[in-house]
């Protein structure tokens, strides 16, 4: 007589959970494919804050602000972008400004967060200043720079809407993965233009916002 052992309750529960998770992901994928977020017709016009949600307070919460440099943390994933983006920023500044200004000029990182791009540019020889609206992220950036003996970088609290420096202060400005966090792009860009010297160079990158990227991001 041959009998077949039925799966126990624990195994059945795991199978059920996997099935439900798969179903939820599939449904979410279909919804986001056919109903992506509405695009604003003109991003060069300020967006009223009540018309969209940009959770910048996320970057001042302890579970994120204190973990920028933790290789296991969510925000550290941005470090994987550094070889490409920081290499690009450094190359453009060197090409457009020349070696002397690149070595002796002043450079600003707007929305520096925990300093992962700012510090890497400082390591490449640029005299960096990082500003951000998150005091806790700035504390993390300062601590990491001090622990690693990086002396040509400093951080202070400041907003892209009111950059706390006089006109014509900086030879170069970066705003990296920040433009998508800003409601009022015209004001931010005017402020960047104001603090740049007449021959200064702005470099930036921003996370793609295509329909496909939104679906992939949601499902992951």
N, C-alpha and C positions, 0 to 999 in steps of 0.2 A: 504494500500500500504506500503510495507516494502522496505526501501532502505538501502544500505550498504555504510558506509562512507569510502572512500578511504584514505589511509595514506597520510599525508601531506608531503611536500617536505623535511622538516627537518628529519622526520622519515625515509623516503626513502634514504636520504643521509647517515644517520647513518648505515642503513642496507648495503648500497653499500660499505661503508668504512670497515665495519666488514668483508664483503665477500672478498674484495680485500686484506685485511691484512691476512686473513686466507689462501687465495690462495698463497700469497707471501711466507708465512711460510711453506706451504706444498711443494712448488717448491724448496725452499732453503733446506728443509730437504732431499728431493730426491737427489738434487745435491751433498750435503755433504756426504750422505750415500755412494754414488757410486764414488765420486771423492774427497776423504779426502786429506788433505795436505800430500805431499810427505815426507816420513820419510828419515832422513839422515842415511846412512849406518853405520856410526860410530860416536857417539857423543863424543868419547874420542879423536877426532881429531878436531882442531879448524875449525870453519865454517867461510868462507869468508863473511864479512858483506853484500856484494852485493848479496849473494845467499839466504838471508832470511830477514825478517823484524821483529825486536824486538824493540818495541817503548818504550824505557825506559824513554824518555822525558815526557811521559804521567804522571809520578809520580812527575814532577816538575811544572806541570801546576797548577795554583791557585785553579781551581775547584776540583782538587783531592788532591794536596799536603796539603792543609789547612783543609781537612775534614776527616782525618784518624779517629778521635775520635768522629765524628758526627754520632749518631746512625741511622740517616736517609740517610747517604751517601753511595755511592757504595763501597768504600774501607773498610768501617767499617764491611762489610760482612765477612772479614777475622777474625774479632773478634770471630765469631762463631766457628772457628777452634781452638781457644786458649785452651779450656779445654782439648782437646785431645792431641794436639801437644806439648803445653808447659808442660803439665803433664808428657808426655813421656820424653821430654828433661831433665826436673828436675830429674826424677827418674833415668835415665841412668847416669847422672853426679854424683848423690849421690851414686849409686851402684858402679860405676867404679872408682871414685876418693876418695870416703870416705867422712865422715861428715866434717872433719877438712878442707880439701881443698875446698869442696863445700861452706863452710862458709867464708873462708879467701882467696880463690884463685882469679884469674882474668879470666874473661870470655868475649868473643867477639861475637857480632852479625854482620855478614857480610850481607849487604843489608838490613838494619834494617827498612827502610822506616820511617813511623811515630812513630815507637817505640812500636807497640802494643804487640809484643812478648817480646821485650827487657825489657820493663817496668814490664811486668807480671813476668818475671824471677827475676828481681830485687826485686819485692815484695815478692818473695819466698826466698830471702836471698842471691842471687848471686850478686857479684860485677860485674856489666855489663858495657861494652863499646859497643856502636853501631856505625857502619860506613855506609855511603850511598853516592851515587853520586848526590843525590838531596838535595841542600841546603834548599829548602823550606820544604821538608818533615822533615829534621833534625830540622828546627826551630819549626815545629809543635810538634815534639817529646820532645824537650827541654822544651817548654812551658807547655806541659801537665805534665811532671815530676815535674817541679817547682811548678805548681799549686796544685799538689797532695802531695807535701812534700817527693818525692822519691829522696833520696840523694846518693844512691849507684849505680847510673847510669849516664853516660856522653856520649855525642855524638860528633862526628867530621866527616868531609867530608873525604871520602876515597873510593877507588875502590877495588873490588875483585882481579883485575889484578895487583895492587900495594898497598898492605895493609901497611898503614903508621906506622908500629911498627917493632921493632927489632926482630931478631930470638928468638925463645924459650920464648915468652912473656906470652902466655896464657895457662891456665890449660884446658880450654874448648872453643870450637867454635861452634856456630850454623850458618847455612845458610838455612833459612826457606823460602820456596816458592820463591827462587831466581835462582836456577840452570837452570830453564827453560828460564831465561832472559839473559843467558850468551852465547856469541858466542865461546869463547875460554875457554872451561872447563879445559884443561890441565894446563894452566897458573894459573887459579883461584885456582885449587886444590894444585898446587905447593906452591902458596902463603900461603894458609891455613896451609899446612904442615910446612912451614917455621916458621910461628909465633906460632905454637903449641909447647909446651914443649914435650920432648920425651915421657912422660907418659900421654900427653894430650888426650882429647876425642873430636872428631868431631861428632855432631849430625845434622841431616838435615831432611827436608821433601820437597816434590815437588809435584806440581799439576799433576794429572794423564793426560796422553795424548793419551788415547785409542781412537779408532774411535767412539765408543759410547759416550764417554765424550765430544768429539768435537761436535757431532751432538746436544747433549743436551745443551751444552754451547751456540751454535749458535742460536738454537731455543728459548732459554730463553732471 
